[in-house]
Amino acid sequence: TWSTSSNAVGATGVSYTYSFGFPDTAQLTTITMTVPSGTGGTPGVGTVSPSSILGGTASLSGHLLTYSFPAVSVNAGSILSIEITGLTNTTSGGSYSSTLTASDAGTAVASGTTPLVTLTSTVLTSLSWTTSSTYTQATGVTYTFGFHTSSNSNLTAVTMTVPPGTGGTPGVGTVSAGSVSIA
């Protein structure tokens, strides 16, 4: 699998986490992972398991992310997980997979491709939420939510969460280009 701490195009300080099962016992020294063209940043190493592959370094060259570590034997059935920090997502939205290759001294031992991860250009920023009353169990309360989109977007719905136990019959109050009130 491949997951990202942010699905927003152009997001900085992003972490990518790769997890995979290893099919056979083998000696390994590197794991390479493809990333979307235009991915940047200064990669660092986050959480890594098993502990036998700790102590490695991360590098990014073009669309290839590499985690290198001292030679270690990995047993068949082992689950490896590598978190790479400090990345900047590509500025091109779309769905991307990553091809992972495990190697020993430059010779590929195993490889596979992850499911798709979608990076999108529509992200909500400058989020705000206010309430007309901060008293518990108050009735007739109005919540006002504000946000900006990261690009020109045609929104058809916006979903907001409210505290557990909030009740009543919501109605739409004032709607403007910058906020929505729910009464």
BAMI-448340 format. One line per 5 residues: their letters; for each residue x, y, z of C-alpha. Coordinates in Angstrom, 1 decimal. Each point is the difference from the previous one (the first is absolute). Example, Ala and Ser with C-alpha at 12.3 -4.5 7.8 and 13.67 -1.06 7.14 Angstrom:
AS> 12.3,-4.5,7.8 | 1.4,3.4,-0.7
// end
This chain:
TWSTS> 0.0,0.0,0.0 | 0.9,3.6,-0.3 | -1.6,2.8,2.0 | 0.7,3.7,0.3 | -0.5,2.4,2.9
SNAVG> -1.5,2.6,-2.4 | -1.8,-0.6,-3.3 | 0.2,3.7,-1.0 | 2.1,0.7,-3.1 | 3.0,2.2,0.8
ATGVS> -0.3,-0.7,3.8 | 3.4,0.2,1.8 | 1.3,-1.9,3.0 | -1.9,-3.1,-1.1 | 0.8,-3.6,1.1
YTYSF> -0.4,-3.0,-2.3 | -0.3,-3.4,1.7 | 0.6,-3.2,-1.9 | -0.9,-3.4,1.5 | 0.4,-3.4,-1.7
GFPDT> 0.4,-3.7,0.6 | 3.2,-1.6,-1.0 | -0.5,-3.3,-2.0 | 3.4,-1.8,0.6 | 2.9,0.1,2.4
AQLTT> 2.7,2.2,-1.6 | 2.8,2.4,0.7 | -1.0,3.6,-0.6 | 1.8,3.4,-0.1 | -2.5,2.3,-1.7
ITMTV> -3.7,0.6,-0.5 | -0.9,2.3,-2.9 | -3.5,1.5,-0.5 | -1.2,2.0,-3.0 | -1.7,3.3,0.7
PSGTG> -2.0,2.3,-2.3 | 2.1,2.2,-2.3 | 0.5,3.3,1.6 | 0.2,-1.3,3.6 | 2.7,1.9,1.9
GTPGV> 1.2,0.9,3.4 | 2.9,-1.3,2.2 | -0.9,-3.5,1.0 | 0.6,-1.2,3.6 | -0.7,-3.3,1.7
GTVSP> -3.0,-0.3,2.3 | -1.3,-3.2,1.6 | 1.6,-3.2,-1.4 | -0.7,-3.7,0.8 | 1.2,-2.6,0.6
SSILG> 2.9,1.3,2.1 | 2.5,-1.9,-2.1 | -0.4,2.6,-2.8 | 0.4,3.0,2.3 | 2.9,2.4,-0.5
GTASL> -0.5,0.6,-3.7 | 0.0,3.2,-2.0 | -2.5,1.4,-2.5 | 0.7,1.7,-3.3 | -2.1,1.3,-2.9
SGHLL> 1.3,0.1,-3.6 | -2.6,0.8,-2.7 | -3.0,-2.1,0.6 | 1.9,-2.7,2.0 | 0.0,0.1,3.8
TYSFP> 2.7,-2.3,1.6 | 0.4,-1.3,3.5 | 3.5,-1.5,0.5 | 1.1,-1.9,3.1 | 2.8,-2.4,1.1
AVSVN> -0.4,-3.5,-1.5 | -2.5,-2.1,1.9 | -1.8,-3.3,-0.5 | -3.7,0.3,-0.1 | -2.1,-3.1,0.7
AGSIL> -2.8,-1.2,-2.3 | -3.4,1.3,1.2 | 1.6,3.1,1.6 | -2.0,3.2,-0.2 | 2.2,3.0,-0.7
SIEIT> -1.2,3.6,0.6 | 1.9,3.2,-0.9 | -1.1,3.5,0.6 | 1.8,2.7,-2.0 | -0.4,3.6,1.3
GLTNT> 0.7,3.5,-1.4 | -1.5,-0.5,-3.4 | -1.9,2.5,-2.2 | -2.9,-1.4,-2.0 | 0.0,0.5,-3.8
TSGGS> -2.1,2.9,-1.2 | -1.8,-2.3,-2.5 | -3.3,-1.4,1.4 | -0.9,-3.6,-0.9 | 0.1,-3.6,1.1
YSSTL> 3.5,-1.6,0.4 | 1.3,-3.4,0.9 | 3.6,-0.7,1.2 | 2.2,-2.8,-1.1 | 2.1,-1.4,2.9
TASDA> 3.2,-1.9,-0.7 | 2.1,-1.8,2.7 | 3.6,-0.5,-1.0 | 3.3,-1.4,1.3 | 3.1,1.9,-1.1
GTAVA> -1.8,1.2,-3.2 | -1.7,-3.3,-0.9 | -3.8,0.0,0.2 | -1.3,-2.7,2.2 | -3.7,0.7,0.0
SGTTP> -2.4,2.8,-1.2 | -3.7,0.9,0.0 | -2.4,2.9,-0.7 | -2.2,1.7,2.5 | -3.7,0.9,-0.4
LVTLT> -0.7,3.6,-1.2 | 0.4,3.0,2.2 | -1.9,3.1,-1.2 | 1.5,3.5,0.3 | -2.5,2.8,-0.4
STVLT> 0.2,3.7,-0.6 | -3.2,0.9,1.9 | 0.8,0.4,3.6 | -1.8,2.1,2.6 | 2.1,2.5,1.9
SLSWT> -0.5,2.8,2.6 | -2.6,-2.1,1.8 | -2.1,1.6,2.7 | -3.0,-0.8,2.1 | -1.9,2.2,2.4
TSSTY> -3.1,-0.5,2.0 | -2.6,2.5,1.2 | 0.0,-1.6,3.5 | 2.6,-1.9,1.9 | -2.4,-1.3,2.6
TQATG> -0.6,-3.8,0.2 | -3.5,-1.0,-1.0 | -0.9,3.5,-1.3 | -2.7,0.0,-2.7 | -0.4,2.1,-3.1
VTYTF> 3.8,0.1,-0.5 | 1.6,1.1,-3.3 | 3.3,-1.5,-1.1 | 1.9,1.9,-2.7 | 2.7,-1.8,-2.0
GFHTS> 2.5,1.8,-2.2 | 2.6,-1.3,-2.5 | 1.9,0.8,-3.1 | 0.7,-2.4,-2.9 | 3.5,-0.4,-1.3
SNSNL> -1.2,0.4,-3.6 | -3.1,1.1,-2.0 | -2.5,-2.7,0.8 | -3.6,-0.8,-0.7 | -1.2,-1.5,3.3
TAVTM> -3.2,-1.9,0.2 | 0.1,-0.8,3.8 | 2.0,0.7,3.1 | 0.0,-2.3,3.0 | 0.7,1.3,3.5
TVPPG> 0.4,-1.9,3.2 | -1.5,1.2,3.3 | 0.6,-1.1,3.6 | -1.5,-3.3,1.0 | -3.5,0.4,1.5
TGGTP> -0.9,3.0,-2.1 | -3.6,-0.1,-1.0 | -2.8,2.0,-1.5 | -1.3,0.5,-3.5 | 2.6,1.8,-2.1
GVGTV> -1.0,2.7,-2.4 | 2.1,2.2,-2.3 | 0.6,3.5,1.1 | 2.2,2.6,-1.8 | 2.1,-1.4,-2.8
SAGSV> 2.8,2.2,-1.5 | 3.1,-0.5,-2.1 | 2.0,-0.3,3.3 | -2.3,-1.7,2.5 | -3.1,-2.2,0.6
SIA> -2.2,0.4,3.1 | -2.0,-3.0,1.2 | -2.9,1.0,2.3
// end
